[in-house]
Amino acid sequence: MRSLNWAAGLWLLIGLSTGAPALAQTAATDRPRIRAVTAFINVSADDYTARIDETVKFLASAKTALNDAGFPGANGRVTTQPFPQYTKGMKHEDAITLLRALNARAKANRVALNIGPAMLNDNDDTAPLALLPAILAEGYANASIVVADEKGIHWRAVRETAHLIKDIAAKTPNGDGNFFFAATAMVKPYGPYFPGSWHTGPGKHFAIAMETANVVNRIFAQYHDPVEAQAHLTEELSRYTKEAEAVALKVAAATGWTYEGIDATPAPGGDYSIATAFEAYLGAPIGSPGSMTAAGIITRSVQATPVKRTGYSGLMIPVMEEGPLAKRWAEGTFTLDSILSWSAVCAAGVDTVPLAGAVSEQEIARIIGDTSWLAFKWSKPLSVRLMPSPGKAKGDTTAFTAPGIVNTKIH
């Protein structure tokens, strides 16, 4: 989370201590940022350099078009086809070398990289999983495993994922590698948010991730009746997403890339927090009665926007990606059970939840399994990003060091 400016920081402190609507006065006319333009491409050992370079040029043109239309941000991301498809048949060290080279090329061009799922199907080869700890340790590439789809829950993949999460925690500095890894359930292709983004298509597609937490904060500070809040939030989100989609369609027509949609999930960004948005609506800490309603209003509003939607298109509760959420988690105003219950009416799932370093694989598998059941039962996209903190136990504060993580208490 980027540093708060002085005024925004003051409002944030006031909001957290009194339940007053934080930030409502500071940015009443702010337009939402574009978190990212995510490009979906296919690569091979022979052509990855050319494919990355070509994609970087496209992403630069998309960023310019969105910025010129008044949308700040729009940094580039690249998602390849699932990496087992282009490392198949390679020796372990050769596959590591290729993935490192791909990651280095992305880093050099200042785009974030996602190498896709290590397993798409429950009967897939598990050998590619062994590549991930070394790659995720480098702190830029992202990856995932699919643990549920329309055919059901992938229980073998659930167990393998639990083992991998423990392995990543042990083999990456401070366990940071799990920040770049997720288990995904019912998440469709062409979602722009990392680390659950994936595709198996022909390449040269793109999607937009829009940060709308500022809009939710603004509306929830003004309207506390659920009908009014949902109506006004839908109206605001529709206006901004339609404007961004108009730009995206022009970019697609000019470049030949295929537009896949917008994910307007209100991910926190900069000075804007999901916790403060909830608290502006509730007049009480997130997790208080009415939190389920707030989650439902946000999700219904996002899903009512008259644009091509992709990804989660709901609500994220990333515990350790914003200060106010991490603070409330430490205080215990909401818990893992809260997040799972809200997931019944929203999307995204269990995100950056801290765990003790000694958590067992069985315990991890049960959390993934519970989330997968919710996703499969209600046919909704949910993901799981769990973060064991090596050497830390219940009651301790985590010690992660990856950029963007806000350390908090382990329950």
C-alpha positions in Angstrom: 0.0 0.0 0.0 1.5 3.3 -1.0 2.2 5.9 1.7 -0.7 8.1 2.8 -0.4 11.8 2.3 -0.7 13.9 5.5 -4.3 14.9 5.1 -5.5 11.5 3.9 -3.7 9.9 6.8 -5.4 12.2 9.3 -8.8 11.4 7.9 -8.0 7.7 8.0 -7.0 7.8 11.7 -10.2 9.7 12.4 -12.3 7.1 10.6 -10.7 4.2 12.3 -11.1 5.6 15.8 -14.6 7.0 15.6 -16.3 5.1 12.8 -16.7 8.4 10.9 -16.6 8.1 7.1 -12.8 8.3 6.4 -11.6 10.1 3.3 -15.0 11.3 2.2 -13.9 14.9 2.3 -10.5 14.5 0.7 -11.3 13.2 -2.8 -14.9 13.7 -3.6 -14.3 13.9 -7.3 -11.4 11.4 -7.7 -11.8 9.0 -10.6 -10.9 5.4 -10.0 -7.4 4.3 -10.9 -6.8 1.5 -13.3 -4.9 -1.1 -11.3 -3.6 -2.8 -14.4 -4.1 -3.6 -18.0 -3.4 -7.4 -18.2 -2.3 -8.9 -21.5 -2.8 -12.6 -22.2 -0.1 -14.1 -24.4 1.4 -17.4 -25.5 5.1 -17.9 -25.3 7.7 -20.6 -26.0 11.4 -21.2 -25.2 12.2 -19.8 -28.7 10.1 -16.7 -28.9 9.4 -15.4 -25.4 11.7 -12.4 -25.8 9.8 -11.2 -29.0 6.4 -11.9 -27.4 7.2 -9.9 -24.3 8.6 -7.0 -26.2 5.6 -6.9 -28.5 3.3 -7.0 -25.5 5.1 -4.2 -23.8 4.5 -2.0 -26.7 0.7 -2.8 -26.7 0.5 -2.2 -22.9 2.2 1.2 -23.3 -0.4 2.2 -25.9 -3.2 1.1 -23.7 -1.8 2.9 -20.7 -1.5 6.1 -22.7 -5.1 5.9 -24.0 -6.5 5.3 -20.5 -4.4 8.0 -18.9 -5.4 10.5 -21.7 -9.0 9.7 -20.9 -8.5 10.7 -17.3 -7.9 7.3 -15.7 -4.6 7.3 -13.7 -2.5 4.1 -13.3 -2.9 1.4 -16.0 0.4 -0.3 -15.3 1.1 -3.4 -17.4 0.8 -7.1 -16.5 1.4 -10.2 -18.6 -0.2 -13.6 -18.1 1.1 -16.5 -20.2 -0.6 -19.8 -20.9 -0.1 -22.3 -18.1 3.7 -22.8 -17.7 3.6 -26.6 -17.8 2.7 -26.3 -21.5 5.9 -24.5 -22.4 8.2 -26.3 -19.9 6.9 -29.8 -20.8 9.7 -32.3 -21.4 12.4 -30.0 -20.0 14.8 -31.1 -17.3 14.1 -29.4 -14.0 17.0 -27.0 -14.1 16.3 -26.1 -17.8 12.7 -25.3 -16.9 13.9 -23.1 -14.0 16.3 -21.3 -16.3 13.5 -20.6 -18.9 11.1 -19.3 -16.2 13.8 -17.1 -14.7 14.7 -15.7 -18.1 11.0 -15.0 -18.8 10.7 -13.3 -15.4 13.8 -11.2 -16.0 12.5 -10.0 -19.3 9.3 -8.9 -17.7 11.2 -7.2 -14.9 13.4 -5.4 -17.3 10.3 -4.0 -19.1 8.6 -3.1 -15.8 5.6 -5.4 -16.2 4.4 -8.0 -13.7 4.4 -11.6 -14.8 1.9 -14.4 -14.2 2.9 -17.9 -15.5 -0.5 -19.4 -14.9 -1.7 -22.5 -13.2 0.6 -25.4 -12.3 -2.4 -27.7 -12.5 -5.6 -27.1 -14.4 -7.1 -30.6 -13.9 -7.1 -32.9 -11.0 -5.2 -35.6 -12.9 -2.5 -33.3 -14.2 1.2 -34.1 -13.6 2.3 -32.7 -10.3 6.0 -32.4 -11.3 5.6 -28.7 -12.4 4.8 -27.8 -8.8 8.4 -28.4 -7.8 9.4 -25.4 -10.0 7.4 -22.8 -8.1 9.3 -22.3 -4.8 12.5 -21.2 -6.7 10.5 -18.9 -9.1 8.3 -17.3 -6.5 11.3 -16.7 -4.3 12.4 -14.1 -6.8 9.4 -12.0 -5.9 7.9 -11.0 -9.3 6.3 -13.9 -11.1 2.9 -15.1 -10.0 1.3 -18.6 -10.3 -1.7 -20.6 -9.2 -3.4 -24.0 -9.0 -7.0 -24.7 -10.1 -8.8 -26.5 -7.2 -12.4 -26.4 -8.5 -14.2 -26.0 -11.8 -17.6 -26.9 -13.3 -16.7 -30.6 -12.9 -16.3 -30.3 -9.2 -13.7 -29.9 -6.5 -10.2 -31.1 -7.3 -9.3 -32.9 -4.0 -5.9 -34.1 -5.2 -5.1 -30.5 -6.2 -6.3 -29.3 -2.9 -3.8 -31.6 -1.1 -1.0 -30.7 -3.4 -1.7 -27.0 -2.9 -1.5 -27.4 0.8 1.8 -29.1 0.6 3.1 -26.5 -1.9 2.1 -23.6 0.4 4.1 -25.1 3.2 7.0 -25.7 0.8 7.0 -22.1 -0.5 6.9 -20.8 3.1 10.0 -22.8 4.0 12.0 -22.1 0.8 11.3 -18.4 0.1 12.7 -15.6 2.3 10.4 -14.9 5.2 7.7 -17.0 3.5 7.0 -14.1 1.1 6.6 -16.4 -1.9 3.0 -17.2 -0.9 2.1 -13.6 -1.6 2.5 -14.5 -5.3 0.5 -17.8 -5.3 -3.2 -18.7 -5.1 -5.5 -21.6 -5.3 -8.5 -20.7 -7.5 -12.0 -22.2 -7.5 -14.4 -21.5 -10.3 -12.3 -18.6 -11.6 -12.7 -18.2 -15.3 -9.9 -17.2 -17.8 -9.0 -13.6 -18.6 -9.3 -12.2 -15.2 -6.8 -9.3 -14.8 -6.1 -9.6 -11.1 -3.0 -11.5 -9.9 -2.1 -14.2 -8.8 -5.3 -16.0 -10.0 -5.1 -14.7 -13.6 -4.9 -17.4 -16.3 -5.9 -18.4 -19.9 -5.5 -21.1 -22.4 -6.5 -19.2 -25.5 -4.6 -18.1 -28.6 -3.0 -15.0 -27.0 -3.2 -11.2 -27.8 -6.2 -10.7 -25.5 -6.4 -8.1 -22.7 -8.5 -7.1 -19.7 -8.7 -4.2 -17.3 -8.5 -4.2 -13.5 -10.1 -1.0 -12.1 -9.6 0.2 -8.5 -13.0 1.4 -7.3 -12.5 1.5 -3.5 -12.5 5.3 -3.7 -16.0 5.3 -5.3 -17.3 2.9 -2.6 -15.9 5.0 0.2 -17.6 8.1 -1.3 -21.0 6.5 -1.8 -21.0 4.7 1.6 -20.1 7.9 3.3 -23.3 9.5 1.9 -25.9 6.8 1.8 -26.7 4.3 4.6 -30.0 3.0 3.4 -29.2 -0.3 1.5 -31.5 0.5 -1.5 -30.1 4.0 -1.9 -26.5 2.9 -1.4 -26.8 0.2 -4.1 -28.6 2.4 -6.6 -26.0 5.2 -6.3 -23.0 2.9 -6.3 -24.3 1.1 -9.4 -24.8 4.4 -11.1 -21.3 5.6 -10.3 -19.6 2.3 -11.2 -21.5 2.1 -14.4 -20.4 5.6 -15.5 -16.8 4.9 -14.9 -16.7 1.4 -16.3 -18.5 2.5 -19.5 -16.0 5.3 -20.0 -13.1 2.9 -19.5 -14.7 0.3 -21.8 -15.1 2.9 -24.6 -11.3 3.5 -24.4 -10.6 -0.3 -24.4 -12.7 -0.9 -27.5 -10.8 1.8 -29.3 -7.5 0.3 -28.2 -8.7 -3.1 -29.4 -9.8 -1.7 -32.8 -6.5 0.1 -33.3 -4.2 -2.8 -32.2 -5.9 -6.0 -33.2 -5.9 -7.2 -29.6 -9.1 -8.7 -28.2 -10.8 -7.0 -25.3 -12.0 -9.4 -22.6 -13.7 -7.1 -20.2 -13.3 -5.1 -17.0 -13.0 -6.3 -13.4 -14.3 -3.4 -11.2 -13.8 -5.3 -8.0 -13.0 -2.5 -5.5 -9.5 -3.5 -4.6 -7.9 -1.1 -2.2 -5.6 1.4 -3.7 -3.4 4.2 -2.4 -5.4 6.1 0.3 -8.6 4.1 -0.2 -9.5 1.2 2.0 -12.2 -1.4 1.9 -12.3 -1.3 5.7 -13.0 2.4 5.8 -15.7 1.9 3.2 -17.5 -0.7 5.3 -17.1 1.5 8.4 -18.5 4.6 6.6 -21.6 2.5 5.8 -21.9 0.8 9.2 -20.8 3.5 11.5 -18.9 0.7 13.3 -15.9 -1.5 12.7 -15.8 -4.0 9.8 -17.2 -7.3 11.0 -20.1 -5.6 12.9 -23.7 -6.6 12.1 -24.5 -5.3 8.6 -21.1 -6.3 7.1 -22.8 -9.0 5.0 -25.2 -6.4 3.6 -22.3 -4.1 2.8 -20.5 -6.9 1.0 -23.7 -7.8 -0.9 -24.3 -4.2 -2.0 -20.8 -3.8 -3.4 -21.0 -7.1 -5.3 -24.4 -6.5 -6.7 -23.4 -3.0 -7.8 -20.3 -4.2 -9.6 -22.2 -7.0 -11.3 -24.9 -4.6 -12.4 -22.5 -2.5 -14.5 -23.6 -2.6 -18.2 -20.1 -3.6 -19.6 -18.3 -6.8 -20.4 -17.3 -8.1 -17.0 -14.5 -10.5 -16.3 -12.5 -11.8 -13.3 -14.0 -11.7 -9.8 -16.3 -8.7 -10.4 -17.3 -8.6 -6.7 -15.4 -7.7 -3.5 -11.9 -8.4 -2.2 -11.0 -8.5 1.5 -7.1 -8.7 1.2 -6.3 -8.8 4.9 -2.6 -7.8 4.6 -2.8 -5.5 1.6 -4.1 -2.5 3.4 -3.4 -1.0 6.8 -7.0 -0.6 8.1 -7.9 -4.2 7.2 -4.7 -5.5 8.9 -5.5 -3.3 12.0 -9.0 -4.6 12.3 -7.8 -8.2 11.8 -5.3 -7.8 14.6 -8.1 -6.4 16.8 -10.3 -9.4 15.9 -13.3 -7.5 14.6 -13.4 -9.9 11.7 -12.0 -13.4 11.2 -11.6 -16.2 8.7 -15.2 -17.3 9.4 -16.3 -13.7 8.6 -14.5 -13.8 5.3 -16.0 -17.2 4.4 -19.5 -16.0 5.3 -19.1 -12.9 3.2 -17.9 -15.0 0.3 -21.4 -16.4 0.0 -22.5 -13.0 -1.3 -19.4 -11.6 -2.9 -16.3 -12.8 -4.7 -12.6 -13.2 -4.3 -12.5 -15.5 -1.3 -9.8 -15.8 1.4 -7.0 -13.4 0.5 -3.6 -12.8 2.3 -4.7 -14.5 5.5 -1.8 -14.9 7.9 -1.2 -18.3 9.5 1.3 -19.6 12.1 4.4 -21.1 10.6 3.7 -24.5 12.2 0.2 -24.7 10.6 -0.3 -28.2 9.2 -0.9 -29.2 5.6 -4.2 -30.7 6.8 -5.4 -27.4 8.3 -4.4 -25.5 5.1 -6.2 -28.1 2.9 -9.4 -27.7 5.0 -9.4 -23.9 4.5 -9.0 -24.5 0.7 -11.6 -27.2 0.7 -14.2 -25.0 2.5 -13.6 -22.1 0.1 -13.8 -24.5 -2.9 -17.2 -25.9 -1.6 -18.6 -22.3 -1.5 -17.3 -21.6 -5.0 -18.6 -24.8 -6.5 -22.0 -24.7 -4.7 -22.8 -21.1 -5.8 -20.8 -21.2 -9.1 -18.8 -18.1 -8.1 -15.1 -17.2 -8.5 -13.2 -17.5 -5.2 -9.5 -17.9 -4.6 -7.3 -18.7 -1.6 -4.1 -16.9 -0.7 -2.8 -18.2 2.6 0.5 -17.0 4.2 2.2 -19.1 6.9 4.8 -16.9 8.7 7.9 -19.0 9.4 8.8 -19.1 13.1 5.7 -17.2 14.2 2.9 -18.6 16.3 -0.6 -17.6 17.4 -0.6 -14.2 19.0 2.6 -13.1 17.1 2.9 -10.5 14.5 3.9 -11.7 11.0 7.3 -10.8 9.6 6.8 -10.7 5.9 8.9 -8.3 3.8 7.4 -8.4 0.3 6.4 -5.0 -1.0 2.7 -4.3 -0.4 2.3 -6.5 2.7 1.1 -5.0 5.9 2.1 -7.3 8.8 -0.6 -8.2 11.3 -1.5 -10.6 14.1 -1.8 -14.3 13.8 -5.0 -15.8 15.3 
